[in-house]
Structures are given as structure tokens and as C-alpha cells.
Amino acid sequence: MFPPGLPGLALLLLRASVAIALLLDSYAHGAALPGWVHGTAILISLVVSVGYLTPIVAAAALVLHAIVWFVVAAGVDAAAVAIVLSLDALALALLGPGAYSLDSHRFGRRRLVLPPP
């Protein structure tokens, strides 16, 4: 669940991609969206960037992408972008955070020392 090395780096880049896409999506449609959407986008982007509770926060990013798309509904181009951004968030929710995240430090591999019988 917390792969190190190149797979962990790829998951770090995927987390950054989801965070940046969410911020850009929120910023691009700034006038059409209420203020709470912008605040939520910033909060989710920060949390997904550091990799804290990644599957839950990535699912929240997916929901926020859907909210932005339904509020704006700006045509086929916006739908294509929303689908790609949603697929990134879904992939992150299914793959997990990787070794370079807060989740790996909190819930990662631990050494268990069992007492002798």
C-alpha cells in the first residue's frame, strides 16, 4: 500500500496532479462558483498534497470536481477536462498515497516484536 522508490514517486506526482488540477479548475471558473467551493478546493488540495487520509480526500476531490462541472456545465471541452481530472482523482483514491506521504508515516509498515510463548 505504501510503495517506495519510483512507484512512490509516481504516486507523489499523481497527488500533486490532483491537487493542482483541483486548484486550476476552481480558479478557472472563479466567478461562477460560490466562495465555499474555493475554500474547499484549497483545503482538499493541501491535504491531498501531503498525503493525509488520501483515499477519503481523493474521493472528496472527485465529488468537488463533479460539483464544479455541474455548476459550470460549460460544454464538451469542459466535460472532457472534468472527466480526465475525475479519473486522476479516482485512480489516486484506489491506489493510495505511496511511501512519501503522511499516511505512510502514520499507518505504514511497523515492526512487531512478539514475546516468546
C-alpha positions in Angstrom: 0.0 0.0 0.0 2.9 2.3 0.5 5.4 1.6 -2.3 8.8 3.3 -2.1 11.1 4.2 -4.9 9.8 5.0 -8.4 6.2 3.9 -7.7 6.1 6.0 -4.6 7.4 9.0 -6.6 4.8 8.3 -9.3 2.1 8.4 -6.6 3.6 11.7 -5.2 3.3 13.1 -8.7 -0.3 11.9 -9.0 -1.2 13.5 -5.7 0.4 16.8 -7.0 -1.5 16.4 -10.3 -4.9 16.0 -8.5 -4.2 19.0 -6.2 -3.1 21.3 -9.0 -5.9 20.3 -11.2 -8.4 20.9 -8.5 -7.0 24.4 -7.8 -6.9 25.3 -11.5 -10.4 24.0 -12.0 -11.6 26.2 -9.1 -9.6 29.2 -10.3 -10.7 28.9 -13.9 -14.4 29.1 -13.0 -14.0 31.5 -10.2 -16.8 33.9 -11.0 -19.4 31.1 -11.4 -18.6 29.3 -8.2 -19.6 30.2 -4.6 -16.8 31.0 -2.1 -17.1 27.8 -0.1 -16.1 25.8 -3.2 -12.9 27.8 -3.4 -12.1 27.2 0.2 -12.9 23.5 0.0 -10.7 23.2 -3.1 -7.8 24.8 -1.3 -8.2 22.6 1.8 -8.6 19.4 -0.3 -5.5 20.4 -2.4 -3.4 20.9 0.7 -4.5 17.7 2.3 -4.0 15.6 -0.8 -0.6 17.2 -1.4 0.8 16.0 1.9 -1.0 12.6 1.6 -3.2 12.6 4.6 -6.2 10.2 4.5 -5.6 10.0 0.8 -8.4 7.7 -0.3 -11.0 9.7 1.5 -9.7 13.1 0.4 -9.3 11.9 -3.2 -12.9 10.8 -3.2 -13.8 14.3 -1.8 -11.8 15.8 -4.7 -13.8 13.7 -7.1 -17.0 15.0 -5.6 -15.8 18.6 -5.8 -14.8 18.1 -9.5 -18.4 16.9 -10.1 -19.8 19.9 -8.3 -17.7 22.3 -10.3 -18.7 20.6 -13.5 -22.4 20.6 -12.7 -22.4 24.2 -11.6 -20.4 25.5 -14.6 -21.5 23.0 -17.3 -19.5 24.9 -20.0 -19.7 22.4 -22.9 -17.9 19.5 -24.3 -14.4 20.8 -23.7 -15.2 21.3 -20.0 -16.7 17.9 -19.8 -13.6 16.3 -21.3 -11.4 18.1 -18.8 -13.7 17.2 -15.9 -13.6 13.5 -16.9 -9.8 13.4 -17.0 -9.5 15.2 -13.7 -12.0 12.9 -12.2 -10.2 9.8 -13.5 -7.0 11.1 -11.8 -8.8 11.6 -8.5 -10.4 8.1 -8.8 -7.0 6.5 -9.6 -5.5 8.2 -6.5 -8.4 7.0 -4.3 -7.9 3.5 -5.5 -4.1 3.4 -5.4 -3.4 5.1 -2.1 -0.8 7.7 -1.1 2.5 5.9 -1.6 5.6 5.9 0.7 6.2 9.7 0.6 3.1 10.8 2.5 1.8 11.4 6.0 -0.4 8.3 5.7 2.7 6.1 5.3 4.2 7.6 8.4 1.1 7.1 10.4 -0.2 3.8 9.1 2.8 2.3 7.3 5.0 -0.6 8.0 5.8 -1.3 11.6 8.0 -3.8 13.3 6.1 -6.1 15.5 8.0 -7.9 18.2 6.1 -10.8 19.6 7.0 -12.1 23.1 8.2 -15.7 23.2 5.4 -18.2 24.1 
